[in-house]
Amino acid sequence: MIFAMHGAGRPARQLDPGEDEHWLTVDQLEEVLDRAADREDVHLTFDDGNESDVEVVLPRLVERGLTAEFFPLAGRLGQRGYLDRDGLRELARAGMQIGSHGWEPRDWRRLDDRHARRELTEAPKLLGDLCGQPVRRYSLPFGAYDRRVLARLRQAGATRVYTSDGGTARRDGWLQARTELRHDLDGERLDRGAFGGGPADALGEPAGSAVCSVGVGGWPSPAGSGEAVLWRRISHRGVPANGTPRKPLLPTSPR
């Protein structure tokens, strides 16, 4: 199981609409880390590059002997409430994996070629230059993707791509499903969900909540190949498939 988290503790900036739904308290974060410390089948990721990655998350990871992957927004480095360049380097020096969440929070399905180059090529190059290691892993903004997004990521040299589809992930998969952890997380939901072998929606994030259209097995379907195509309606972070923001969905009750 791969967990996707965002910020933790007291936000150092004004959050974007709906972002508070994915912001954890320090107690919630520590509960997740304590459980993950004894589990080799749990992988931790953090999106957006919030200041709390260094101030709150990093020392608690180090204290427990854990590592995680961090996916900053390259265009937000140095802005209030986000990582600065020194913070990014500190994560890398501590043995954390650095990936890319793009330049700004954009839906990659709707990028023209110029913006795609900035999000998929320039952003990871900047992050790699700053942290001193190649950045070839990506976290999809809003969990949104289609065949063109996946094809562009392959062309950009992506070695792994993380979605927000929920559920379990294959260790050797190029496309990796993650389960979002939400603000209403508690120990009971953790026990019902990943740490208890229960469904992803027991954690408050409906499984398959991201929007995608991909070939069978998660790979892009070549045009005209005749492969079945999977379509899912987006509900992740309040952004539907038509791109018009809406009120975030209420969390699913544990079963």
C-alpha positions as CSV (number, residue, x, y, z in Angstrom):
1,M,0.0,0.0,0.0
2,I,1.3,3.5,-0.9
3,F,0.0,6.4,1.2
4,A,-0.2,9.9,-0.3
5,M,0.0,12.8,2.1
6,H,0.3,16.6,1.8
7,G,0.8,18.9,4.7
8,A,0.9,18.2,8.5
9,G,0.7,20.4,11.5
10,R,-0.2,24.1,11.5
11,P,-0.2,25.4,7.9
12,A,2.3,28.2,7.3
13,R,0.2,29.7,4.5
14,Q,-3.4,30.1,3.4
15,L,-4.6,26.8,1.9
16,D,-6.1,26.5,-1.5
17,P,-9.9,25.6,-1.6
18,G,-10.4,21.9,-0.5
19,E,-6.7,21.5,0.5
20,D,-7.6,21.4,4.2
21,E,-9.3,18.0,3.4
22,H,-5.9,16.5,2.9
23,W,-4.0,18.3,5.8
24,L,-3.1,16.1,8.8
25,T,-2.5,17.0,12.4
26,V,0.8,16.1,13.9
27,D,-0.9,13.4,16.0
28,Q,-2.4,11.8,12.8
29,L,0.9,11.9,11.1
30,E,2.7,10.2,14.0
31,E,0.1,7.5,14.1
32,V,0.6,6.7,10.5
33,L,4.4,6.7,10.9
34,D,4.3,4.5,14.0
35,R,2.3,1.9,12.1
36,A,4.4,2.2,9.0
37,A,7.6,1.6,11.0
38,D,6.9,-2.1,11.4
39,R,5.6,-2.6,7.8
40,E,7.7,-3.3,4.8
41,D,4.7,-3.3,2.5
42,V,3.8,0.4,3.3
43,H,5.4,3.2,1.3
44,L,5.0,6.9,2.2
45,T,4.8,9.9,-0.2
46,F,4.2,13.6,0.3
47,D,3.0,16.0,-2.4
48,D,3.2,19.7,-3.1
49,G,6.5,20.5,-1.2
50,N,5.0,22.2,1.8
51,E,7.2,23.7,4.5
52,S,6.0,21.0,6.9
53,D,7.9,18.4,4.9
54,V,11.1,19.6,6.6
55,E,9.7,21.2,9.8
56,V,7.3,18.4,10.8
57,V,7.6,15.3,8.6
58,L,11.4,14.9,8.2
59,P,12.4,14.8,11.9
60,R,9.7,12.2,12.6
61,L,10.7,10.0,9.7
62,V,14.4,10.1,10.8
63,E,13.4,9.4,14.4
64,R,11.7,6.2,13.3
65,G,14.3,5.2,10.7
66,L,11.9,5.7,7.8
67,T,12.3,7.1,4.4
68,A,9.7,8.6,2.0
69,E,9.3,10.1,-1.4
70,F,8.6,13.9,-1.7
71,F,7.0,15.5,-4.8
72,P,7.4,19.3,-4.6
73,L,5.9,21.8,-7.0
74,A,9.0,23.3,-8.6
75,G,7.3,26.7,-9.2
76,R,6.4,27.1,-5.5
77,L,9.9,26.7,-4.1
78,G,10.7,29.6,-1.8
79,Q,7.1,30.8,-1.6
80,R,5.6,31.3,1.8
81,G,4.6,28.0,3.4
82,Y,6.5,25.9,0.8
83,L,10.0,24.4,0.8
84,D,12.9,26.6,-0.2
85,R,15.9,25.3,-2.0
86,D,17.8,24.6,1.2
87,G,14.9,22.6,2.5
88,L,14.8,20.5,-0.7
89,R,18.5,19.8,-0.3
90,E,18.0,18.8,3.3
91,L,15.4,16.2,2.3
92,A,17.9,14.8,-0.2
93,R,20.8,14.7,2.2
94,A,18.6,12.8,4.7
95,G,18.2,10.0,2.1
96,M,14.7,10.9,1.0
97,Q,13.7,10.3,-2.7
98,I,12.8,13.5,-4.6
99,G,10.2,13.4,-7.4
100,S,8.3,16.0,-9.3
101,H,4.7,17.2,-8.9
102,G,5.1,19.6,-11.8
103,W,5.6,23.4,-11.8
104,E,2.2,24.5,-10.6
105,P,-1.0,22.5,-9.7
106,R,-2.3,21.9,-13.2
107,D,-4.4,19.2,-14.8
108,W,-1.9,17.5,-17.1
109,R,-4.6,16.3,-19.4
110,R,-5.2,19.9,-20.5
111,L,-1.7,21.0,-21.2
112,D,-0.5,22.3,-24.6
113,D,3.0,21.4,-25.7
114,R,4.6,24.5,-24.2
115,H,3.0,24.0,-20.7
116,A,3.7,20.2,-20.9
117,R,7.4,20.9,-21.4
118,R,7.5,23.1,-18.4
119,E,5.5,20.7,-16.2
120,L,7.1,17.4,-17.3
121,T,10.6,18.4,-18.3
122,E,11.7,21.8,-16.8
123,A,10.2,21.1,-13.3
124,P,12.1,17.8,-12.7
125,K,15.3,19.3,-14.2
126,L,15.2,22.2,-11.8
127,L,14.5,19.9,-8.8
128,G,17.3,17.5,-9.9
129,D,19.8,20.3,-10.3
130,L,19.0,21.6,-6.9
131,C,19.1,18.3,-5.0
132,G,22.0,16.8,-6.9
133,Q,20.2,13.7,-8.2
134,P,18.2,12.8,-11.3
135,V,14.4,13.3,-10.8
136,R,12.5,10.8,-12.9
137,R,9.5,10.0,-10.7
138,Y,6.3,11.9,-10.9
139,S,3.1,12.4,-8.8
140,L,0.1,13.3,-10.9
141,P,-1.6,16.6,-9.8
142,F,-5.2,15.8,-8.8
143,G,-4.5,12.2,-9.7
144,A,-5.7,13.0,-13.2
145,Y,-4.3,11.3,-16.3
146,D,-5.2,9.8,-19.6
147,R,-3.3,8.1,-22.4
148,R,-1.7,11.3,-23.7
149,V,-0.4,12.2,-20.2
150,L,1.1,8.7,-19.8
151,A,2.7,8.9,-23.3
152,R,4.2,12.3,-22.5
153,L,5.6,11.0,-19.2
154,R,7.2,8.1,-21.0
155,Q,8.7,10.5,-23.5
156,A,10.0,12.7,-20.6
157,G,11.8,9.6,-19.2
158,A,9.6,8.9,-16.2
159,T,10.7,5.7,-14.4
160,R,7.6,5.7,-12.1
161,V,4.3,7.5,-12.0
162,Y,2.1,7.8,-8.9
163,T,-1.7,8.1,-9.2
164,S,-4.4,8.6,-6.6
165,D,-6.5,5.6,-7.6
166,G,-6.4,3.9,-4.2
167,G,-5.9,0.3,-3.5
168,T,-2.7,-1.8,-3.6
169,A,0.2,-1.3,-5.9
170,R,2.6,-3.7,-7.6
171,R,6.2,-3.2,-6.5
172,D,7.5,-3.4,-10.1
173,G,4.7,-1.3,-11.7
174,W,5.5,1.8,-13.7
175,L,2.1,3.2,-12.8
176,Q,1.6,3.0,-9.1
177,A,-1.8,3.5,-7.3
178,R,-1.7,5.5,-4.0
179,T,-4.3,6.0,-1.3
180,E,-4.9,9.5,-0.1
181,L,-5.0,10.1,3.6
182,R,-7.6,12.7,4.7
183,H,-8.1,15.2,7.6
184,D,-10.6,12.9,9.3
185,L,-8.3,10.0,9.6
186,D,-8.2,8.1,12.9
187,G,-6.8,4.9,14.3
188,E,-10.0,3.0,13.7
189,R,-9.9,3.8,10.0
190,L,-6.2,3.0,9.7
191,D,-7.0,-0.4,11.3
192,R,-9.9,-1.0,8.9
193,G,-7.9,0.2,5.9
194,A,-4.3,-0.5,5.0
195,F,-3.0,-1.7,8.3
196,G,-5.9,-4.0,8.8
197,G,-6.1,-5.3,5.2
198,G,-9.4,-3.6,4.6
199,P,-10.6,-1.5,1.6
200,A,-9.0,1.8,0.6
201,D,-12.3,3.7,1.2
202,A,-12.1,2.8,4.9
203,L,-9.4,5.5,5.0
204,G,-11.9,8.1,3.8
205,E,-10.7,8.4,0.2
206,P,-13.0,6.5,-2.3
207,A,-10.9,3.9,-4.2
208,G,-10.7,4.8,-7.9
209,S,-11.5,8.4,-7.2
210,A,-9.0,9.8,-9.8
211,V,-10.0,10.2,-13.4
212,C,-8.2,8.2,-16.0
213,S,-8.5,6.6,-19.4
214,V,-5.8,4.0,-20.0
215,G,-5.3,0.7,-21.6
216,V,-5.8,-2.6,-19.8
217,G,-3.2,-3.1,-17.0
218,G,-2.6,0.6,-16.6
219,W,-0.6,1.1,-19.8
220,P,-1.5,3.6,-22.6
221,S,-3.6,2.1,-25.3
222,P,-2.2,2.8,-28.8
223,A,-4.8,4.6,-30.9
224,G,-6.9,2.1,-32.8
225,S,-5.5,-0.9,-30.9
226,G,-8.9,-2.1,-29.9
227,E,-7.9,-2.6,-26.3
228,A,-10.5,-1.9,-23.6
229,V,-10.3,1.5,-22.0
230,L,-11.1,2.2,-18.4
231,W,-13.0,5.4,-17.5
232,R,-13.4,6.7,-14.0
233,R,-15.1,9.8,-12.8
234,I,-12.8,12.1,-10.9
235,S,-13.7,13.1,-7.3
236,H,-10.2,13.7,-6.0
237,R,-9.7,17.1,-4.4
238,G,-12.9,18.4,-5.8
239,V,-11.9,18.6,-9.5
240,P,-14.4,16.7,-11.8
241,A,-13.5,15.5,-15.3
242,N,-14.8,18.6,-17.0
243,G,-12.2,20.7,-15.0
244,T,-14.8,22.8,-13.2
245,P,-14.1,22.9,-9.4
246,R,-16.8,21.7,-7.1
247,K,-17.3,21.1,-3.4
248,P,-15.2,18.2,-2.3
249,L,-17.0,14.9,-1.6
250,L,-17.8,13.8,1.9
251,P,-15.6,10.9,3.1
252,T,-16.9,7.5,2.7
253,S,-18.0,5.9,6.0
254,P,-16.1,2.9,7.2
255,R,-17.7,-0.5,6.4
